[in-house]
Amino acid sequence: MMTAMTPTEQVITGAESLAGDGSAHDALIDFYRAFNARDIDSLARNWAAADMPSMDNPIGGIRRGWRSIHDGYLKLFDGPARVRVEFFDFTSQGGENCHLFVGRERGVCETPTRRIELRIRTTRWFVRLDGNWRQLHHHGSIEEPALLAAYQRAIFGQVLGDAS
């Protein structure tokens, strides 16, 4: 049985204290803690393993399976940009074995030469596997074309799909 969609005004940065109750909410906090720290080992513990997970966002593109998602994070973490985000204006709903968070991320992308204020629509879906919450899917979208282009230039040196 799914719980009702519950809006919240809470902001998740990853710095919050965990409830320690094994909840999907704690798994969400763990994700932001690991991402903002660029901690690939903690991200691996947060995501479902093997071929199960998927991700679709403006920087990683469509990625299927943990190995591909892992490689996308490494490319981001090893590049010149430092990205930090927080999750806010979100709803939360779930059941015994699945939980969905739908909201927004805001943050910054900083390179040695520029700073970009990020605004991203974000969905994160967690499932309970072997008694632990694991992220199964992430989708992120940037609605503003100029912001998307600036973000891709900061990460890749060009806009994706731009042959010039």
N, C-alpha and C positions, 0 to 999 in steps of 0.2 A: 504494500500500500504506500502510495506517495504522499508526502506531506504537501500542504498548500504552499504556493509560491509566497515567500516571505521577503518583502523588501527590507533593506537595512541601510542605515546611515554610517555604518562602520567602515573604516578604511583599513585595508590590509597592506602592510608594508613588509611583513616578514619579521619585524622586531617585536611583535606582540607575544605575550606569554601564551603558551599552549594550555588548553584546559586539561590535557593529559587523559582525556576520556576515549582516545582512539577514534575521534570523530572525523568526518570529512572536512569539517571546518579547520581542524588542526592540520590536516593534509594540505589544505589550501594555504595556510600560513607557512607551512614547511616549504611549499613550492616557491613562494615569494622570497623567503629567507635564502633559499639555495640560489635562485636566479640572481638576486641582487648581489650576492656574494660571489657569483660566478663559480659556484661549487658543483662541478659536474658529477661528482660521486653522490652528493645528496640529491641531485636531480634524478639520477638513475634510480635511487630508492623511491622517489616520488612517483615516477612513471610506471605504467604496466610494462612488463618485459616482452622480449621477443617481437613477434609480428603483430601483436594486439593493438598498440596505440597508433594514433594518427594526429597530425597537426597541420594546420593551414593558416599561414599568416604572411604579411607583406615582406618579411625578410627571409623566413625559412621556406616559403612556398609550401607546396603540398608535400608532406613527408609521411611515409608509412613505415611503421616498425621502429622499435627503439633505436636500432643502429643508425638509421637515417636521421632521426630526431637528435640523437647524440652528436652526430657529425655536424648538424646545423648549429647546435649550441656551441660546439668547439670553434666553428668558423667565426661566430659572433664574438666569443670570448677571446679568441686569439687575434682578433682584428684591432684596428686603431681606435674603435669607438668603445666607450663605456656607457652602457644602457642600464638605467635604474627605473623601475616602475612601481606603482602602487595600484591596488584594486579598490574601486569605490562604486557607489551608486549601483549596487548589485542586488539581485534577488537570489534566493537560495531555496531549493526544493529537492526533496529526495525521499528515499525509502530505505529499507534495510540494506540493500546491496548496490544502490546507485544514488548519486547526488549531482545536481546540476547547479552551477553558479553562472549567472549571466549579468554582465555589468560593463564597466568601463575601466580602462587603465589610463593613468596619466603619469608622466615622468619626464626624464631627460635622456637625450643621446648626446654625449660629449666626445668630441675628437680634439686633437691638439689645436685645431683651427676654428671650430664652431661648436655651438650649443643649440640643440633643437628641442623645443618643448613638444612632447608626444601626447597625443590624444587617440586612444585605440578602443574600439568596441571589442569586448572579450567574452568568450564563453569557455568554461572549463568544466569537463565532465569527469567525475570520479566514480570508480566502481570498487566494491569490496572483493578482494582476491585473497584467498587464504587468510581471512580475518583482518587484512590490512587495506586501507584505502589507497588506491593507486589511480593516477591520472590516466584516463583512457583517450581523451580527445581534448584538443585546444583549437579554437578558432579565433583569430584576431583580424580586425579590419580597420583601415584608416580611411575615413570618409572624404577627407580633403585631399584632392589630387596634388596640390603644391606641397603639402606636408609629406605625403607619401613619397614624392620625388626627392625631396630634401633628405628624408630618412634613408632611402635607398642609396643616394649619392654618398651619404656619410658612411654607410656600411660597405658598399661595393665599389664606390668610385664612379658609379653611373646609375642611371635609372634602369631597372630590369626591363629587358625587351628593347632598349634603346641601342641601336646599332651604330650610332654616331660616336 
